[in-house]
Amino acid sequence: MKRLSVLLFLCFSLLAGGKTLRPLVWVLDAGHGGKDTGTETRKYKEKDITLEITKQVAALIRKNKPGIKLILTREKDKFVSLDERCQIANRANADLFLSIHVNAVEKKPLLSGTETFYADTRFIKEAVLQSSHAKTIDRSELLAWLLQKNYYEAGRKANRGAKPERLYVLSHTMMPAALTEVGFLSNIDDEAYVTSKRGQAEIALSIYNALAEYYQTTQAKTHMKTLARLRSSNGRSSGLKVEKAKPADVPPAEKPKTEKPKPAPEKNDVLLAEATTTPEIAAEPADSTAEEVKPTEAISPSVPVFSIQIVAVSTELRSDDERLQGLFPVTFVKSGNMFKGLYGGTTDYQQARKTLAEIREKFPDAFIVAYLGEEPITTARALELTR
């Protein structure tokens, strides 16, 4: 009888403190869906991009943090109202809500990069929501800045920051919440990146790493200190020492679907050798006019150079790699744990666009990058400097 009493006491104690044993609940919201396509171009719809990235983020969470209960507001192409998205999270008494979107500003095609929003509490009128956000707004801002930091560390240098915004899904959810824009479909380079398999995998990895850092800081109750560092560094540094999911989780660039050789670079193309001190250059094709390519030294370091990123791989490719056949020059630049293969280089943006259209026959995920001297810059900034 005494043993039974002890067991009952323990059971009641666990039930009374059940909140501490409850698993964390995270809600991932793939923006738009069904009849609501979101922003779109002739080839791509936002709803499809957000769903694919969200599924990849979910897979990373399930693999690396199986103790977290995960809820997706949609797992297929279907319409879910804004209110229902909020109710899904509120009914589950979720601990975190993240909505994933893609940006677009049709009249400003040079805009690029990532930005993340958290609730602007000035516009919240309902007393219950006001009370909830008063308790969670710091964590919402923390999540937003961690997302921006991880995009930046992954090479997304156009960091548009974390900002308060008047958005329905942020103001009507009763837990830490953020809405992240992973790029601009209205920008040619961002469109190429966010619609590519490699780009989507890298974005998903950045989002997962941000969530992992959020988990670590909130569990350790160091989130306010981390938030202060992120604010002061504009989302570039948090002071955290964390073991992140590795780039190996990102699939390598797809093998080219065609081995059609690329024509030799035009006369006004220039080398981008200054981007690395030990470049590996593919073998020159027999009919190449490489001797006509202007040397790097002829270009002022104040003049931006546009190049085509064709691959991002964990190990630098050899010059005789079959994927590089017919291409000259190709330079490999180390970025974090990855090597980015850059094809050619020119100070003429329109020429770079022409080259991109041609190279996509062999590398469909290729996109334009820009450098000023040895520093990578956004294409928008590069175009401003060339005006």
C-alpha positions as CSV (number, residue, x, y, z in Angstrom):
1,M,0.0,0.0,0.0
2,K,2.8,2.3,0.9
3,R,4.5,1.6,-2.5
4,L,1.3,2.3,-4.3
5,S,1.0,5.7,-2.5
6,V,4.5,6.6,-3.5
7,L,3.7,5.8,-7.2
8,L,0.5,7.7,-7.1
9,F,2.4,10.7,-5.6
10,L,5.0,10.6,-8.4
11,C,2.3,10.4,-11.1
12,F,0.4,13.4,-9.7
13,S,3.7,15.3,-9.4
14,L,4.5,14.6,-13.0
15,L,1.1,15.6,-14.1
16,A,1.2,18.8,-12.0
17,G,4.5,19.7,-13.6
18,G,3.5,18.3,-17.0
19,K,4.3,21.6,-18.7
20,T,8.0,21.1,-18.2
21,L,7.8,17.6,-19.8
22,R,5.8,18.8,-22.8
23,P,7.8,18.6,-26.0
24,L,8.5,21.9,-27.9
25,V,6.1,22.5,-30.7
26,W,7.4,24.4,-33.8
27,V,5.1,25.4,-36.7
28,L,6.5,25.9,-40.2
29,D,4.3,27.8,-42.6
30,A,5.0,27.6,-46.4
31,G,3.7,30.9,-47.7
32,H,0.7,30.9,-50.1
33,G,-0.7,27.8,-51.8
34,G,-3.5,26.6,-54.0
35,K,-5.3,29.5,-55.6
36,D,-3.0,31.9,-53.9
37,T,0.2,31.6,-56.0
38,G,2.0,34.5,-54.3
39,T,4.5,36.3,-56.5
40,E,5.3,34.6,-59.8
41,T,7.3,34.9,-63.0
42,R,6.7,33.2,-66.4
43,K,8.4,30.0,-65.0
44,Y,8.1,30.0,-61.3
45,K,5.5,30.5,-58.5
46,E,6.3,31.5,-55.0
47,K,3.9,28.9,-53.5
48,D,6.0,26.1,-55.0
49,I,9.3,27.5,-53.9
50,T,8.2,28.0,-50.3
51,L,6.7,24.6,-50.0
52,E,9.9,22.9,-51.2
53,I,12.1,24.9,-48.9
54,T,9.8,24.3,-46.0
55,K,9.8,20.5,-46.5
56,Q,13.6,20.5,-46.6
57,V,13.7,22.5,-43.3
58,A,11.3,20.1,-41.8
59,A,13.5,17.1,-42.9
60,L,16.5,18.7,-41.2
61,I,14.6,19.3,-38.0
62,R,13.3,15.7,-37.9
63,K,16.8,14.4,-38.5
64,N,18.7,16.5,-36.1
65,K,16.1,17.4,-33.4
66,P,13.7,14.5,-33.3
67,G,12.4,15.6,-29.8
68,I,10.7,18.6,-31.3
69,K,7.1,18.2,-32.4
70,L,6.8,19.7,-35.9
71,I,3.6,21.0,-37.5
72,L,3.4,22.2,-41.1
73,T,0.5,24.5,-42.0
74,R,0.4,22.8,-45.5
75,E,2.3,19.9,-46.9
76,K,1.0,20.1,-50.5
77,D,-0.3,22.7,-52.9
78,K,-3.5,23.8,-51.2
79,F,-5.0,27.1,-50.0
80,V,-4.8,27.9,-46.3
81,S,-6.2,31.2,-45.1
82,L,-4.1,33.6,-43.0
83,D,-6.4,33.1,-40.1
84,E,-6.3,29.3,-40.3
85,R,-2.5,29.4,-40.3
86,C,-2.5,31.4,-37.1
87,Q,-5.1,29.1,-35.6
88,I,-3.1,26.0,-36.4
89,A,-0.3,27.4,-34.3
90,N,-2.4,28.8,-31.5
91,R,-4.5,25.6,-31.1
92,A,-1.2,23.6,-30.8
93,N,0.0,26.1,-28.2
94,A,3.2,26.2,-30.3
95,D,6.5,27.5,-29.0
96,L,7.6,29.0,-32.4
97,F,6.0,30.0,-35.7
98,L,8.0,30.6,-38.9
99,S,6.5,31.6,-42.2
100,I,8.7,31.2,-45.4
101,H,8.2,33.5,-48.4
102,V,9.9,34.9,-51.5
103,N,10.0,38.6,-52.2
104,A,9.3,40.6,-55.4
105,V,9.2,44.3,-56.4
106,E,8.5,44.4,-60.2
107,K,9.5,48.0,-60.7
108,K,12.8,47.6,-58.9
109,P,14.6,44.6,-60.4
110,L,17.9,45.5,-58.8
111,L,16.6,44.8,-55.3
112,S,18.0,41.5,-54.0
113,G,18.8,39.7,-50.8
114,T,17.1,38.4,-47.7
115,E,15.0,40.1,-45.0
116,T,13.0,38.8,-42.0
117,F,10.1,40.4,-40.2
118,Y,8.7,40.2,-36.6
119,A,5.5,41.7,-35.3
120,D,5.1,45.5,-35.1
121,T,3.4,45.7,-31.7
122,R,2.2,49.3,-32.3
123,F,-0.6,48.0,-34.5
124,I,-1.8,45.2,-32.2
125,K,-5.1,46.3,-30.6
126,E,-6.6,43.2,-29.0
127,A,-5.8,42.9,-25.3
128,V,-5.0,39.2,-25.3
129,L,-2.6,39.6,-28.3
130,Q,-1.0,42.6,-26.7
131,S,-0.3,40.6,-23.5
132,S,1.1,37.7,-25.5
133,H,3.4,39.8,-27.7
134,A,4.7,41.7,-24.7
135,K,6.1,38.4,-23.5
136,T,7.3,37.0,-26.8
137,I,8.5,40.0,-28.9
138,D,12.1,39.8,-27.9
139,R,12.3,36.1,-28.9
140,S,10.5,36.9,-32.2
141,E,13.2,39.6,-33.0
142,L,15.9,37.1,-31.9
143,L,14.6,34.5,-34.4
144,A,14.5,37.1,-37.1
145,W,18.1,38.3,-36.6
146,L,19.4,34.7,-36.3
147,L,17.8,33.9,-39.7
148,Q,19.6,37.0,-41.2
149,K,22.9,36.0,-39.6
150,N,22.8,32.5,-41.0
151,Y,21.9,33.7,-44.5
152,Y,24.8,36.1,-44.3
153,E,27.2,33.5,-43.1
154,A,26.1,31.2,-46.0
155,G,27.2,33.8,-48.5
156,R,24.0,35.8,-48.9
157,K,25.7,39.2,-48.6
158,A,22.7,41.3,-49.4
159,N,21.5,41.4,-45.8
160,R,18.4,43.6,-45.6
161,G,18.0,43.0,-41.9
162,A,15.3,42.1,-39.4
163,K,12.4,44.6,-39.1
164,P,9.1,45.0,-37.3
165,E,6.2,44.8,-39.7
166,R,2.5,44.9,-39.7
167,L,1.7,41.4,-41.0
168,Y,-1.4,39.3,-40.1
169,V,0.4,36.0,-39.3
170,L,2.8,37.8,-37.0
171,S,0.3,39.8,-35.1
172,H,-2.3,37.0,-34.7
173,T,0.0,34.2,-33.5
174,M,0.6,34.0,-29.7
175,M,4.1,32.7,-29.7
176,P,7.5,33.9,-31.0
177,A,7.0,34.3,-34.7
178,A,8.9,35.5,-37.8
179,L,8.3,35.8,-41.5
180,T,11.4,35.4,-43.7
181,E,11.8,36.5,-47.3
182,V,14.6,34.3,-48.8
183,G,15.2,36.3,-52.0
184,F,13.6,38.4,-54.8
185,L,11.9,36.6,-57.7
186,S,12.0,40.0,-59.5
187,N,15.8,39.9,-59.4
188,I,17.5,37.8,-62.1
189,D,20.2,36.5,-59.8
190,D,18.0,35.8,-56.8
191,E,15.5,34.1,-59.1
192,A,18.2,31.7,-60.4
193,Y,19.3,31.0,-56.8
194,V,16.0,30.4,-55.0
195,T,14.6,28.3,-57.8
196,S,17.7,26.0,-58.1
197,K,18.0,22.8,-56.2
198,R,21.3,23.8,-54.7
199,G,20.0,27.2,-53.7
200,Q,16.9,25.8,-52.0
201,A,19.0,23.3,-50.1
202,E,21.4,26.0,-48.9
203,I,18.5,28.2,-47.9
204,A,16.9,25.3,-46.0
205,L,20.2,24.6,-44.2
206,S,20.5,28.3,-43.2
207,I,17.0,28.3,-41.8
208,Y,17.6,25.1,-39.9
209,N,20.9,26.5,-38.4
210,A,19.1,29.6,-37.3
211,L,16.4,27.5,-35.6
212,A,19.1,25.4,-33.9
213,E,20.8,28.6,-32.6
214,Y,17.4,29.9,-31.4
215,Y,16.8,26.6,-29.5
216,Q,20.3,26.8,-27.9
217,T,20.0,30.4,-26.7
218,T,16.5,30.1,-25.4
219,Q,17.2,26.9,-23.6
220,A,20.3,28.4,-22.0
221,K,18.4,31.6,-21.3
222,T,21.1,33.7,-23.0
223,H,18.7,35.0,-25.7
224,M,18.7,38.7,-24.5
225,K,22.5,38.8,-24.6
226,T,22.6,37.2,-28.1
227,L,19.9,39.6,-29.3
228,A,21.9,42.6,-28.2
229,R,24.9,41.4,-30.1
230,L,22.8,40.7,-33.2
231,R,21.3,44.2,-33.1
232,S,24.6,45.9,-32.8
233,S,26.2,43.8,-35.6
234,N,23.2,44.1,-38.0
235,G,22.8,40.4,-38.0
236,R,26.4,39.5,-38.8
237,S,27.6,38.2,-35.4
238,S,26.0,36.7,-32.3
239,G,28.9,35.5,-30.2
240,L,27.5,32.0,-30.3
241,K,29.7,29.0,-30.5
242,V,27.6,26.3,-32.1
243,E,28.0,23.2,-34.1
244,K,26.0,23.7,-37.2
245,A,24.6,21.3,-39.8
246,K,27.4,20.9,-42.3
247,P,27.3,21.9,-46.0
248,A,27.5,18.2,-46.8
249,D,23.8,18.2,-46.2
250,V,23.5,20.4,-49.3
251,P,23.5,18.3,-52.5
252,P,26.3,19.0,-55.0
253,A,25.5,20.8,-58.2
254,E,23.8,18.6,-60.7
255,K,25.8,16.9,-63.4
256,P,25.3,18.8,-66.7
257,K,22.6,17.4,-68.8
258,T,24.5,18.1,-72.0
259,E,28.2,18.1,-72.9
260,K,27.7,20.8,-75.6
261,P,31.0,22.8,-75.4
262,K,30.7,26.5,-74.4
263,P,32.1,28.9,-77.0
264,A,35.4,30.6,-76.1
265,P,35.0,33.9,-74.2
266,E,34.6,37.0,-76.2
267,K,37.3,39.6,-76.7
268,N,36.0,42.0,-73.9
269,D,35.9,39.3,-71.3
270,V,38.4,39.5,-68.4
271,L,39.9,37.1,-65.9
272,L,38.8,37.1,-62.3
273,A,42.1,35.7,-61.0
274,E,42.4,38.2,-58.2
275,A,39.4,36.5,-56.5
276,T,41.8,33.7,-55.3
277,T,45.5,33.3,-54.8
278,T,45.6,29.7,-56.1
279,P,43.1,29.4,-58.9
280,E,42.6,26.1,-60.8
281,I,41.7,26.9,-64.4
282,A,40.2,24.4,-66.8
283,A,42.1,23.3,-69.8
284,E,41.8,25.7,-72.6
285,P,39.8,24.5,-75.6
286,A,41.7,24.0,-78.8
287,D,40.0,26.8,-80.7
288,S,40.0,29.2,-77.7
289,T,41.0,32.9,-78.2
290,A,42.2,33.1,-74.6
291,E,45.2,35.2,-75.7
292,E,42.7,38.0,-76.5
293,V,41.2,38.0,-73.0
294,K,42.3,41.1,-71.1
295,P,44.5,40.4,-68.1
296,T,43.1,41.2,-64.6
297,E,45.8,43.8,-64.0
298,A,44.2,45.9,-66.7
299,I,41.1,46.5,-64.6
300,S,40.9,49.1,-61.8
301,P,40.0,47.6,-58.4
302,S,37.3,50.2,-58.2
303,V,35.5,48.7,-61.3
304,P,33.1,45.8,-60.5
305,V,33.6,42.5,-62.3
306,F,30.7,40.3,-63.2
307,S,31.2,36.5,-63.4
308,I,29.1,33.4,-63.6
309,Q,28.9,31.0,-60.6
310,I,28.5,27.6,-62.2
311,V,29.0,25.2,-59.2
312,A,29.4,25.2,-55.4
313,V,31.2,22.1,-54.3
314,S,32.9,20.8,-51.1
315,T,36.1,19.9,-53.0
316,E,37.8,22.1,-55.6
317,L,37.4,20.5,-59.1
318,R,40.5,19.4,-61.0
319,S,41.2,21.3,-64.2
320,D,40.5,18.1,-66.2
321,D,37.1,17.4,-64.6
322,E,34.7,16.6,-67.4
323,R,32.2,19.1,-66.1
324,L,34.6,21.9,-67.0
325,Q,35.4,20.7,-70.5
326,G,35.0,23.5,-73.0
327,L,35.1,26.3,-70.3
328,F,37.8,28.8,-69.9
329,P,38.6,30.5,-67.7
330,V,37.2,28.9,-64.5
331,T,38.4,30.1,-61.1
332,F,37.6,28.5,-57.8
333,V,37.0,30.7,-54.8
334,K,36.8,29.3,-51.3
335,S,33.7,30.5,-49.3
336,G,33.4,28.9,-45.9
337,N,33.7,25.1,-46.4
338,M,32.6,25.4,-50.1
339,F,34.5,26.1,-53.3
340,K,32.5,28.3,-55.8
341,G,33.4,27.9,-59.4
342,L,33.4,31.2,-61.3
343,Y,33.3,31.2,-65.1
344,G,34.9,34.1,-66.9
345,G,34.5,37.7,-65.9
346,T,33.5,41.0,-67.5
347,T,32.8,44.6,-66.6
348,D,29.8,44.6,-68.9
349,Y,26.6,43.4,-67.0
350,Q,24.7,42.9,-70.3
351,Q,27.5,40.7,-71.6
352,A,27.4,38.7,-68.3
353,R,23.6,38.2,-68.8
354,K,24.2,36.9,-72.3
355,T,26.9,34.5,-71.1
356,L,24.6,33.3,-68.3
357,A,21.9,32.5,-70.9
358,E,24.4,30.4,-72.8
359,I,26.0,28.7,-69.8
360,R,22.6,27.6,-68.4
361,E,22.4,25.0,-71.3
362,K,25.2,23.2,-69.4
363,F,24.7,24.5,-65.8
364,P,21.0,25.3,-65.3
365,D,21.6,26.5,-61.7
366,A,24.2,29.1,-62.7
367,F,23.8,32.7,-61.8
368,I,25.7,36.1,-61.9
369,V,27.9,37.2,-59.1
370,A,29.9,40.4,-58.7
371,Y,33.3,41.3,-57.2
372,L,35.0,44.6,-56.4
373,G,38.6,43.7,-56.2
374,E,38.7,40.6,-54.1
375,E,35.4,41.4,-52.2
376,P,32.1,39.9,-53.3
377,I,29.3,42.5,-53.6
378,T,25.7,42.3,-54.7
379,T,24.9,42.8,-58.4
380,A,22.7,45.7,-57.4
381,R,25.7,47.4,-55.8
382,A,27.9,46.6,-58.8
383,L,25.4,48.1,-61.2
384,E,25.2,51.3,-59.1
385,L,29.0,51.6,-59.3
386,T,29.0,51.2,-63.1
387,R,26.5,54.0,-63.7
